[in-house]
Amino acid sequence: MIEQFRLFKRGRSQGKKIYYCEFFDETGTRIRTLSTGQTSKAAARNWSIHQITQGLVHVKKDQKFAQFAENWFIWDKCDYLKREINRRGYRRSYADIQRNLLTNYITPTFGKYKLSQITVQRIEKWLFDIRDNKIIPASKKDDKKYKEKKKASTTKANVTANRCLAVLKIMMKEALRLQLISSDPASLVKKLKEDSKNKGLLTRDEVRTLFNPQRIEEVWGKDKLFYAISVLAATTGMRMGEVQALQFKDVFEDHILVNHSWDRKYGLVSPKANSTRAISLPCYVSEVLQNIIEQQKITDEDAIIFQGKIPGQPVDHRAIVKHLYKALENIDISDSQRRERNITFHSWRHFFNTFMRGKVSDIQLRKVTGHRTEAMTDHYDHQLLEELEEIRQVQNTIL
């Protein structure tokens, strides 16, 4: 086993000799020599050990970023993911996104550098280069159409840059924890300002017009499936993936259970942030759901309520969005108006949170929406089963 340090005395003209310490990396290569300032060997040894254990001197080989990043965010290989999955859960699709940012934006820039060579200045230059579209993703290097499109648009550049920075921050923080670096330069870099538009909301009158039981065919067409999907989201605050993943066994007369979300790549997965929960159902929406169950002739407990064309899979998210936007046009909200108001399917979640806020306690509201903090509930502002009845009474007033 290679010793991490070696002590030796160095003479001086007067007084006792001082111990110096030579530090070695894991290959046996000398890293640096420092004065311990100590005259006793025991004290010098304690000083040297302290330097190593506190990360003041790093004795592990200074590897290149590309080597460090080799298995990062690969589901069955990444040590960081294995630890986080056990601690708080981690969505595989999110890990895929992080891996994609790593391979397309981060490793191409920092892969050639040793971890200790990654500085605040290099990170900030890289961040600004992404913002200014000077960095083309590795997977798009030969795509001329992509390059031209990026030249013409900079609206999402800051968002992309910040997502990349968030991934790099995770990795450099872990490198510091593993004592591969003595300081974390990424922690000193601030994210860029994002000029994101607030999610738009429909007015209560518009919502009632959109879901008017007397105008379902006129507004939504003959298939009530897409009507049911949107009315459920609007009155429960469920995310699209949670609506898609709803199973027969999770639907009751006065409430539903959110046990899964639908992932476009991995199918049924846990809800975001593991936010399994019970949500009360307004009387009218309960009837709508029961009609869909009868229409679909569902009897299997594991069957998905909003079945798509492919057996065992829900209706496609693009079809859900398409029918919502068409219905909005049918109540005189044009495509240009919708875009200007920034109304999307996710607006239902904001609408529900805003409508319910102040009518029930924030604690109750977070239980229903699956928000983990008061700050997240504030972001959306513009359980027991016995607690759900109070919420249900308020839900009944939405439509």
Disulfide bonds with the S-S distance in Angstrom:
none
